[in-house]
Amino acid sequence: MLPLEGMRVIALEHAVAAPVCTRHLADLGADVIKVERPGEGDFARAYDDHVNGLCSHFVWLNRGKRSVTLNVKHPEARAALQALVEGADVLIQNLAPGAAARLDLSYEALKPVNPKLVICDVSGYGDSGPFMNKKAYDLLIQAEAGLISVNGTADEAARVGISIADIATGMYALTGILSALLRRGRTGEGANVKVAMLDALGEWMMYPMLRHAYTGSPPPRMPASHPALAPYGAHRTMDGQVILGIQNEREWATFCARVLGRPEAAADARFATMAARRENRAALTAMIEDRFSGMTSVEAASLLDAAGIANGRLNQPIDAWNHEQFAARDRWREIETEAGPVRGLLPPFTFADEEAATGAVPSVGQHTDAVLAEIGFTPERIAAMRAAGAV
């Protein structure tokens, strides 16, 4: 049995933040009903057409869900939505500020009719304060939280290349919902979980914020290195690069003896402590790259492995797609879509006795009739709703 089998989740969601949460709830066995606009559906469906004509974001984030189209401005659609929510275990929404309340989907409105309901409200900046009504997209939150300022090259700041603010928010929403369900199992009471994108990324930015607040200087932008650790990052080899990391003095001594072949370097005043190595990073890098200059990247990685020094390859996305570790551990599954099967990874959490659901990616409104029938709507009523533009 999957952990969330038998639980129903109603998702008024779009884009990435809420969908990444509900995708994982679906993988855990929940019946996730995704409420979309008639016709166009979640606007993320149109971000690109990279996966056999379908959007890469949508394929990634919406497997295992059932799609229901409802025009929530229509009374019959509102009635259907209310019926769905009243029988649900979880409601998650990342609508525009104030939209859920206008649909009578606030925690205060729904608690009397479904006291066990867990409601998760996902927002950009929270439900109070001067930014509460400000639009929030991943790029904007990366900027507001200071992430862009610490990412990029020494000359130019850069956005992180994935929707990291959205993903952080979705994973905290997942944690909050699962925690609320665990508490409900003990108390019988629902909860209102609130997750703001700025709060989520603010948590992830605590190291640079603490450094800047207490030293007066932000971490320098070091694209393939680390402002606090050395050596830590990319080092040139005969045919490319190898990435390695040293986190303590024990590892440094081992690295000097077994990789550099220079055990005396561990006591060199320029390199004897982490602080000294940071100060003398250029000389340190030159010494390491001199050692690697006669080696291929594979040879350098093998030497590091033999010494027990952490290292990795500078892969492209296609290299990760073809990563031998995913293949060896049977991490790929075929996911059904309206454009045919595509590959998807199993979720990072793995249960020894049960595999994640990894269901199909729905087309727009694919399950509308079936879901409405489950809440007592007759075929005639559904047909009338369709004719009236309610679904």
CORPEHU-V928268 format. One record per residue. N is the residue number from 1. RES is the residue in one letter. SS is DSSP state (@ for helix, = for strand, . for the rest). PHI is phi in whole degrees, -180 to 180 (NA if undefined). OMEGA is omega in whole degrees, -180 to 180 (none if undefined). Layout:
n = <N;N>
res = <RES;RES>
ss = <SS;SS>
phi = <PHI;PHI>
omega = <OMEGA;OMEGA>
//
This chain:
n = <1;2;3;4;5;6;7;8;9;10;11;12;13;14;15;16;17;18;19;20;21;22;23;24;25;26;27;28;29;30;31;32;33;34;35;36;37;38;39;40;41;42;43;44;45;46;47;48;49;50;51;52;53;54;55;56;57;58;59;60;61;62;63;64;65;66;67;68;69;70;71;72;73;74;75;76;77;78;79;80;81;82;83;84;85;86;87;88;89;90;91;92;93;94;95;96;97;98;99;100;101;102;103;104;105;106;107;108;109;110;111;112;113;114;115;116;117;118;119;120;121;122;123;124;125;126;127;128;129;130;131;132;133;134;135;136;137;138;139;140;141;142;143;144;145;146;147;148;149;150;151;152;153;154;155;156;157;158;159;160;161;162;163;164;165;166;167;168;169;170;171;172;173;174;175;176;177;178;179;180;181;182;183;184;185;186;187;188;189;190;191;192;193;194;195;196;197;198;199;200;201;202;203;204;205;206;207;208;209;210;211;212;213;214;215;216;217;218;219;220;221;222;223;224;225;226;227;228;229;230;231;232;233;234;235;236;237;238;239;240;241;242;243;244;245;246;247;248;249;250;251;252;253;254;255;256;257;258;259;260;261;262;263;264;265;266;267;268;269;270;271;272;273;274;275;276;277;278;279;280;281;282;283;284;285;286;287;288;289;290;291;292;293;294;295;296;297;298;299;300;301;302;303;304;305;306;307;308;309;310;311;312;313;314;315;316;317;318;319;320;321;322;323;324;325;326;327;328;329;330;331;332;333;334;335;336;337;338;339;340;341;342;343;344;345;346;347;348;349;350;351;352;353;354;355;356;357;358;359;360;361;362;363;364;365;366;367;368;369;370;371;372;373;374;375;376;377;378;379;380;381;382;383;384;385;386;387;388;389;390;391>
res = <M;L;P;L;E;G;M;R;V;I;A;L;E;H;A;V;A;A;P;V;C;T;R;H;L;A;D;L;G;A;D;V;I;K;V;E;R;P;G;E;G;D;F;A;R;A;Y;D;D;H;V;N;G;L;C;S;H;F;V;W;L;N;R;G;K;R;S;V;T;L;N;V;K;H;P;E;A;R;A;A;L;Q;A;L;V;E;G;A;D;V;L;I;Q;N;L;A;P;G;A;A;A;R;L;D;L;S;Y;E;A;L;K;P;V;N;P;K;L;V;I;C;D;V;S;G;Y;G;D;S;G;P;F;M;N;K;K;A;Y;D;L;L;I;Q;A;E;A;G;L;I;S;V;N;G;T;A;D;E;A;A;R;V;G;I;S;I;A;D;I;A;T;G;M;Y;A;L;T;G;I;L;S;A;L;L;R;R;G;R;T;G;E;G;A;N;V;K;V;A;M;L;D;A;L;G;E;W;M;M;Y;P;M;L;R;H;A;Y;T;G;S;P;P;P;R;M;P;A;S;H;P;A;L;A;P;Y;G;A;H;R;T;M;D;G;Q;V;I;L;G;I;Q;N;E;R;E;W;A;T;F;C;A;R;V;L;G;R;P;E;A;A;A;D;A;R;F;A;T;M;A;A;R;R;E;N;R;A;A;L;T;A;M;I;E;D;R;F;S;G;M;T;S;V;E;A;A;S;L;L;D;A;A;G;I;A;N;G;R;L;N;Q;P;I;D;A;W;N;H;E;Q;F;A;A;R;D;R;W;R;E;I;E;T;E;A;G;P;V;R;G;L;L;P;P;F;T;F;A;D;E;E;A;A;T;G;A;V;P;S;V;G;Q;H;T;D;A;V;L;A;E;I;G;F;T;P;E;R;I;A;A;M;R;A;A;G;A;V>
ss = <.;.;.;.;.;.;.;=;=;=;=;=;.;.;.;.;@;@;@;@;@;@;@;@;@;@;@;.;.;.;=;=;=;=;=;=;.;.;.;.;.;.;@;@;@;@;.;.;.;.;=;.;.;=;.;@;@;@;@;@;@;.;=;.;=;=;=;=;=;.;.;.;.;.;@;@;@;@;@;@;@;@;@;@;@;@;.;.;.;=;=;=;=;.;.;.;.;.;@;@;@;@;.;.;.;.;@;@;@;@;@;.;.;.;.;.;.;=;=;=;=;=;=;.;.;.;.;.;.;.;.;.;.;.;.;.;.;@;@;@;@;@;@;@;.;.;.;@;@;@;.;=;.;.;.;.;=;.;.;.;.;.;.;@;@;@;@;@;@;@;@;@;@;@;@;@;@;@;@;@;@;@;@;@;@;@;@;.;.;.;=;=;=;=;=;=;@;@;@;@;@;@;@;@;.;@;@;@;@;@;@;@;@;@;@;.;.;.;.;.;.;.;.;.;=;.;.;.;.;.;.;=;=;=;=;=;.;.;.;.;=;=;=;=;=;.;.;.;@;@;@;@;@;@;@;@;@;@;@;@;.;.;@;@;@;@;@;.;.;.;.;.;.;@;@;@;@;@;@;.;@;@;@;@;@;@;@;@;@;@;@;@;.;.;.;.;@;@;@;@;@;@;@;@;@;@;@;.;.;.;=;=;.;.;.;.;@;@;@;@;@;.;.;@;@;@;@;@;.;.;.;=;=;=;=;.;.;.;.;.;.;=;=;=;=;.;.;.;.;.;=;.;.;=;.;.;.;.;.;.;=;.;.;.;.;.;.;@;@;@;@;@;@;@;.;.;.;.;@;@;@;@;@;@;@;@;@;.;.;.;.>
phi = <NA;-74;-58;-109;-57;90;-98;-112;-118;-102;-118;-98;-138;-156;65;-124;-57;-72;-59;-67;-67;-71;-59;-73;-62;-66;-59;-83;108;-71;-87;-94;-104;-92;-91;-124;-71;-58;88;-86;71;-56;-65;-68;-60;-105;-60;-157;-135;-77;-110;52;92;-102;-76;-62;-61;-68;-61;-63;-103;-129;-67;76;-103;-109;-98;-123;-99;-138;-88;-68;-82;-92;-57;-66;-67;-63;-65;-65;-63;-62;-64;-63;-68;-65;-104;-97;-94;-138;-123;-124;-144;-129;-73;-60;-53;86;-67;-63;-64;-67;-91;61;-114;-76;-60;-65;-74;-95;-58;-63;-93;-148;-66;-91;-70;-99;-108;-115;-101;-104;-136;-80;-126;95;-102;-154;90;-67;-101;-61;-100;-81;-65;-137;-116;-53;-57;-68;-71;-57;-69;-65;-81;88;-65;-60;-66;-106;-117;118;-101;-61;-93;-148;-74;-149;-65;-65;-75;-124;-79;-71;-67;-63;-65;-58;-62;-62;-73;-70;-62;-59;-61;-65;-65;-63;-65;-65;-67;-63;-66;-60;-62;-97;-109;80;-107;-76;-161;-116;-94;-120;-132;-106;-59;-64;-65;-63;-75;-59;-60;-72;-96;-63;-59;-65;-66;-61;-59;-67;-67;-101;-118;85;-134;-77;-62;-68;-78;-132;-53;-129;-147;-140;-68;-104;-117;-155;-73;-161;144;-84;-134;-72;-121;-63;-126;169;-143;-131;-105;-136;-144;-118;-115;-156;-70;-63;-63;-62;-62;-63;-60;-62;-74;-99;-104;-76;70;-135;-59;-68;-65;-63;-101;-59;-57;-72;-129;-70;-130;-61;-63;-66;-66;-62;-67;-114;-59;-63;-67;-63;-62;-61;-65;-68;-69;-64;-66;-85;-63;-100;-119;-76;-62;-64;-66;-64;-64;-64;-64;-65;-60;-63;-89;76;-98;-62;-155;-155;-102;-86;-83;-88;-53;-68;-68;-67;-57;-101;-61;-65;-72;-61;-66;-64;-99;55;-90;-93;-134;-87;-110;-78;-138;-66;-103;104;-71;-132;-83;-144;-81;-61;-66;-61;-79;-130;-100;-66;-108;-157;-92;-58;-70;43;-78;-75;-86;-80;-81;-62;69;-57;-112;-57;-63;-64;-69;-64;-63;-64;-101;97;-79;-78;-57;-65;-67;-64;-62;-67;-62;-65;-64;-88;79;-79;-130>
omega = <174;-172;-175;177;180;179;-180;180;174;-175;170;-165;173;177;-168;-167;178;179;178;175;-175;174;179;174;177;177;180;173;-179;173;-177;178;-177;-180;-176;175;175;177;-174;-177;176;-176;176;176;-175;180;178;177;-169;-175;-180;-180;178;-179;-179;179;-175;178;-179;-166;-170;177;174;-179;172;-177;176;177;179;172;-170;174;-179;-177;-180;177;177;179;178;180;178;179;178;-177;-179;178;-174;173;-176;169;175;-180;170;178;177;-179;178;-175;-179;179;179;177;-178;-179;175;179;-179;-179;-173;-178;180;-177;179;-174;179;-175;171;180;176;178;180;-178;178;-172;-177;-175;174;180;-173;-178;-170;-178;-178;177;-175;173;-175;-180;-177;178;174;180;-177;-178;179;-176;-179;-177;-179;-179;180;-180;178;-176;-173;175;-176;171;170;-167;172;-177;-168;178;177;-177;177;-180;-180;-180;174;174;177;179;-179;-180;-180;177;179;178;177;178;179;177;-180;-174;-176;-176;175;-177;172;179;179;179;178;-180;-180;178;-178;-179;174;176;-179;-179;-174;179;179;178;179;180;-177;-178;-173;176;-178;-180;178;175;177;177;-177;-167;-178;179;-177;-177;-177;-172;176;-7;-179;179;-174;177;-175;174;-179;-175;-179;-178;168;-179;-179;-180;175;-176;-180;-175;177;177;180;179;178;180;-180;-176;-168;180;180;-174;-178;-177;-179;-179;-180;-179;177;-175;-180;-171;-169;179;178;180;179;180;176;-178;-175;-174;-178;179;178;180;180;180;-179;-178;173;178;-176;-172;178;-177;167;178;178;179;179;179;179;178;179;178;-178;179;-179;180;-178;180;179;180;179;-173;167;178;-179;176;176;177;-179;-174;-177;-180;175;-178;-177;-178;175;-175;-177;173;174;-179;-180;174;178;178;-179;-176;175;179;173;179;167;179;-177;177;-177;175;-177;-173;-177;179;178;-171;-180;-178;-175;173;-173;167;-176;175;-175;-172;-175;-176;-178;-178;179;176;-180;180;170;178;-180;176;-180;-180;179;178;179;177;-179;180;-178;-179;179;-180;none>
//
